[in-house]
Amino acid sequence: MTTWGRLSATFWLAMVTLGMPNVAVAMPPVLTGGHEGEIDVNAHFRGAFGQVEPTERPTTFQSADIKTMSGGFGYTLGELGPLEDFYLRLGGSYYTAAAEAVESGEDDLPVGTKFYEQDRGGTITAQVSTNLVHESSFTFGLFVQGTVPFGVDFAKFSNTHIHYVGGGTHISVFLTNPAKLIRLSYTSQIFLGSGAYQDDAQHNATIALTNLFALETAWWALPWRMGVSFGPYVEADLNEHANMAYQVAYSSVTPDLVTGERVRAMSLSFAVLPFFHVTDHAVVEGGFVQELFGYDAKATQIWTGGVRAMF
C-alpha cells in the first residue's frame, strides 16, 4: 500500500471509530495504524458541561454534568470482495448524569425543586465500516452501528443520547503531500441515528453533520508530531417528544411555559480537536466543542481526552 493509501485508510478509520458527540462529537484524525491485520485499542473520557436548557426560558437553565468513560478495540480486515479497509469494532461506555433541579432564584419553582435524580448506566456498541472508493488522496465510505443500553433512564432530559441503530457516510480528502512539513486534510461526515424508545420516554432520532479541516506538523517543541482538527458541527433531531417531568412541574405555576412544549433539539457548534503522536503507533487525543447556537440543549460544552494505540 502506498503512503497516501495508508494515510487515507487510517484517517477514515480514526474518524469513524471515534464517532461523534454522543454519537457525534467528531474526533481528530489519527494518522497511524489502520493497516490490514492490525488491532487498535482506545480509552477515552468525555465530559458534557455548560448549560442544560429544558425550556426556552433562561430561568429554567441548569448546570450540565454528564461524564462518560469509554473504551474498545477494533480489527482491520482489509479488502473484502469489492469493499476496502473493512473494519470491525466493539466498544463499551459507562456514564453518570447529574440530577436535574431548579437553580435560579428567579424561576417560578423554588430553588432545589428536583425533576430527575442522578442517573448511571452503560452501553455496548458494535460497528462495521468500509470504504467504497479508496484513491491515493480521496476516500468515500459507509459505516453502521448498533447500541445496547444498560440502566439508562430514557425519561431524563440531560442524559447521554442513545441510538439503537445508526450509520452514515464519510469523505476524506488529503489536500497536501505527506512529505510536506505541514499537512492539510478535510473530512465530511453524515450520521443518522434512530434514537431510542421505552414506553412513553424516548431519545429523538438525529442527523449530525461534521466538517473538519486538519493540520498536522512533522515536528513541534516536544519530540512528538502533532496536529489539530477544527470546524463546524451541526446536530438536529428528526422527531420530538414531551418531557413529562417538566410539564407536570410547571403546569401548576407557569402553564403557558409548557403548553404544547416539545423536546426537539438543534445545535450549531464549533470543534477544536488536538492530537499528539507519542510514537508511530500511539496517539494522545483531546478536544473541545462549544455550542454557538441552539435550543433544548442537554449540554452546551463538550471536553474529551484519551489515548489510542495500534498493534
Secondary structure, DSSP 8 states (H G I E B T S, - for coil): --HHHHHHHHHHHHHHHH-SSTT--------S---TT-EEEEEEEEEEESEE-SSSSGGG-EE--EEEEEEEEEEEEEEETTEEEEEEEEEEEEEEE--EE---TTSSS-TT-EEE--EEEEEEEEEEEEEEEE-SSEEEEEEEEEEEEES--TT-SSS----SEEEEEEEEEE-S-TTSSEEEEEEEEEEEE--EEETTEEE--EEEEEEEEEEEES--SSSSEEEEEEEEEEEEESS-B--HHHHHHHHTT-HHHHTT--B--EEEEEEEEEEEEEETTEEEEEEEEEEEEEES-S-SEEEEEEEEEE-
